[in-house]
Amino acid sequence: MTNEKNTSFYIGVTNDIIRRVYEHKNDLIDGFTKHYRLHKLVYVEQTELLTDAIAREKQLKNWHRDWKINLIRKINPDFRDLYGDFA
């Protein structure tokens, strides 16, 4: 969650995207997203297996910022908040 102007991205795994983003948007969970006020969902990937999701999470967390921005732009060039597409 972020917009391109933010300096940070949050990357995580969940089995309930609506609940998880709601928690982040409303600062219900102490931690990274609350501290940096990251409230926009700008990119989502879905996997069948939890192990695949965790492996992808680790991979993306090791990417350079520019790689992440380019990945997001392919799907969401305006860095629009995608939460409404799920809620």
N, C-alpha and C positions, 0 to 999 in steps of 0.2 A: 504494500500500500504506500502510495506516495504520489507526488506529482514530479515532473521532471526537474523542477526548481529545488526540491528538497535535496538535502545532502545524503539522505539515508533511505534505504529500502528495507522492508521487513519481508522475510521469506519464511514461510512456515507450512506445516502440514495439518490438515484437519479432516474429520469425517463429517463435519456439518458447517459448510461455508457460511450459511446465513447466521447461525449462532455466533460463530467465531468473529466474523466481521462486525456484527452488532456489538460484541464485547469490546472490540478494539475501538470502534467509533465512539463508544460511550465511556471509554477509559475505565472499564470494569476490571481490567487486569493490570496490575502493576508490572512494569517492565519496560522493554525497549519501545514498543509502540506508544505507550502512554508518555514516556519521557520525551520522545521526539515528536509527539503529536502527529503520528501517522494515521490518518483516518480514511484514506481513499484506497479502494481496491482497484488496481489498474491492470492486473494480469492474473490469470488463473490457468492452471493445467489440471487435468483430471487423469487419474490412473486407476486401474482395476485393483492393483495390489499395493498394500501399505509399504512393502519393502521397496517397490519401485518409486513410490512417492518420497520416501526417506532418502533414497539414493539420488533422486533428482534435486531434492532440497539441498543436500550436501554439495552437489555439483554447482548449483546456482549460487550458493553462498560463497563459493570460491571464485566466481567470475569477477572480472573487472567491472566497474560501474558502467563504462561505455557499452560493454557487451549486454548488460541487463537492459539498458536504455534501448538499444537496438532491437532486442527481443520484444520488449513492450511495444515499441513503435510499429512492429509488424502487425500486431493484433489491435492495438489501441493507439493510433498516432497522436491523438489529442490528449492522452492521459486522462480520459474521462473516467469518472467513478463508476465502476461496473456493478456495484452493490445492488442498485435498482433492478438490474437484469435478473437477479436471483431472489430478491425479497418479494 
